Structures are given as C-alpha cells and as structure tokens.
C-alpha cells in the first residue's frame, strides 16, 4: 500500500495485490478488499495488482484483508495491520456571565472533544489581557472594560492540538438605585427611616447618595430620616453614584396621612463620636443626634460605653484604656416618657496603628475581601502583599472613599499565587500628609 508512512484518518491509501498465484495454476477471478471500518471493495479492471483506494474515517489500529478467488470458487486471504493517526481534538469553551462586569468573576467551561480512545491532557488559556491559565475550567476577573480575545488550546494524549478563539466584551457596572422606608404608611410629624437598598455588580462600589424628599428638603446621607409637616403625596427620588462615575435613579411615591388624635411621637436615638478612629487613652467626644417630631422634647440621656463606664450627659467624653471593639449604647427619653435606644460599635486602636483592617474569608481560595477604614482626608492608600520569604508579590492603589477591596489572589502582574501564608499591610497619608499604616495581617491562600 502507498503511502506506507505518516498515515492519518484523512490519507487516501492505495492498496495493490502482489505475488498472487494459484498452486493449481488456475486463473484468479476475483479480488475482494475488506477493511476494519466495515467497508468492502472489489478490485476490477486490468491494471496490474487490481489496485483500489480507501480512506479510513477513524484512526488508531486498523487492518485490511485481501481475499482472492479462482475460477472454481476456491479462496485465499492475507491480512495486514497498521496504525492510522487519529483525528485531532476539537477545542471549544463557554463562559458565564456572557457579558461580564469589571471586577466580576468570569467562569470559563471547557467544551472540547477528542476522538474515542484518546483524552485531552493539557489546556492553555489566554485571556487576552496579558494573563493565562492551565486549569481545565478556570475563573478570571477583568480589571478594565473592553473587548478581549480569549483563546483555548487543547492537547490530547496523541499529542495533537486544537485552538479556538472567542471575543468577550467586559462592561463597566452601572448601579441600580432602590430604597425602602418605614413606617410604610407614615403620617405627618412622624419620623420616616429611608434605607438605601441599591446594588451594583463587579467590584464597583456606590459612594454617593442624593435624596430628594419631594417637599423641598434633601439629604446626602446613606440612610437618612425625614419628617413631613403636612399630609399629602410626595415623590421621593434617590440618585446613587458609583466609584466609576456611573449613576442610577429611582422614584417612589409616598402617601403621608394626618396624625390620629392623641398621637404622641417617639424619639429616634442616634449619636456620633469623634475622632472616628480613636486610640487607647484618647478622649472621645460622644454627640447626641437623636430626633423627635412635633413639639415633644428629649429630656434624658443614658450612655453605656461598653467597658463598664456610663454617663447621663447629653454630650459626654470618654476614654478607653485598652484597644478593642466596644458596643456603645444610648437611650433617650422624651417629655412624654417615650424611649428609644441605639447601639454603635466603636473601634479603639492600639497606639501607633492608624488603619484598622482585616481580610475574609481566611483561608481564601479564589478571592479575598480586604476591609479597611480610613479617616476623612486620607490619601494615597496602598496595599502591599508579601510572601513568607518577605518578597513583595502584590501592590495596588486603593480607593480612598471605599472600605473594601476584592483581591483575586494574583501577583501585581496578574499571575496566580500558589498556596501558602502571605502578609499584607496598608499604608496611606492622613490629612496633614503624615505617613500612616495598618498592622501586618496574615492571610492564608488555600485552594
């Protein structure tokens, strides 16, 4: 047969009968070729050897058998076995979500196939942003919007390869504004609590809120309160702005009724404190910001500082002798003997530490959320990650107005970090330009 080397499933092979004879000297009347793929062909015509041509549709070990028959119907046969190279694999993949957001995990699923008897042993991904992976079904996050050409090259155990390319469009996330309010059927002079429930995808954050209460009043607080002095129907609009500049707006109609006869308002307790990140042995000023509607007044204040200390002043000062997290509770009483309580958590830092931080989950497998708190006016916040040998493996500028950062457990260049113990620290400059920093935090990567 020819050719007799480098045979593949696509090769047209010519088979020729040779050295055919009959011991009785009878004439050979028929040539029948039988192939391992089930095909049978008969040699005809006068060319020497009665050649026929055949192409195997599958690869692997194949055989061909020639059976010759003389004029008396007696037959003899000869069989040969050889190898035909298998078809290559066919690369393919899908991904979700189909239109991912910046900072959103994209899951790639290998859909490649390979002929029976072989298996795919190697996957080479190129995500089009300078990063790659060799997992069969990797997860990847794009840090900027754009169109990326993603390719997958697969190799099977027959050392054959196949490549496929798809284009992925990554978009900037846009916030979806939404809010709730309580009570759901308020009346005039009753305090209404508005709660932002807006959402945004990827690693974007909502950083600004603009409320229009429909009565000429507004607020830029995250979750404000408001009181309407008159019954009526009001259009309340919330506009939110993300750290990428994208905005979202929603409007709800609120019906405010007249108060029932004899209704007595209940105060709403609240307070702030300064400094917002106090240190051990630093005096903290607690300021009452409680409110009450109508003509009622708040007449009494009861503070519990969470360390055994207390006060009945409206604006007390307190000092903590130990670092830690304290639950501070304020209870206020109105002139009508109505009460309200609120509790806020106060974090007291050790001396010399100015940026509280922690990471979760810990251990981390795919991503870690770095939580941090920065004072107003802080600039140039930066996270530094070191391996156990002290080598700097990751550096990234954080957003001053944010409070969390989602890290994909890669190096600065975007390469996946191996399992192990890592250490991170956050540095920044305060409002005066002074260098400040967090404590060193341990983070274990364990996939």
Secondary structure, DSSP 4 states (H G I P E B T S, - for coil): -BS-SS-BTT--EEE---S---TT-PPEEEEEEEETTS-EEEE-SSSTT--EEE--SS-EEEEEEEEEEETTS-EEEEEEEEEEBPPPPB--EEEESTTPBTT-EEEEEE--B--TT--EEEEEEE-SSS-EE-SSS-EEE-SS-EEEEEEEEEEETTS-EEEEEEEEEEB----B--EEEESTT-BTT-EEEEEE--B--TT--EEEEEEE-SSS-EE-SSS-EEE-SS-EEEEEEEEEEETTS-EEEEEEEEEEBPPPTT-----B--EEEESTT-BTT--EEEEE--B--TT--EEEEEEE-SSS-EE-SSS-EE--SS-EEEEEEEEEEETTS-EEEEEEEEEEBPTT--B-EEEESSSBSS-EEEEE---TT-EEEEEEEE-TTS-EEEEEEPPTT-SEEEE-SB-TTSPBPPSEEEEEEEEEE-TTS-EEEB--EEEEE--
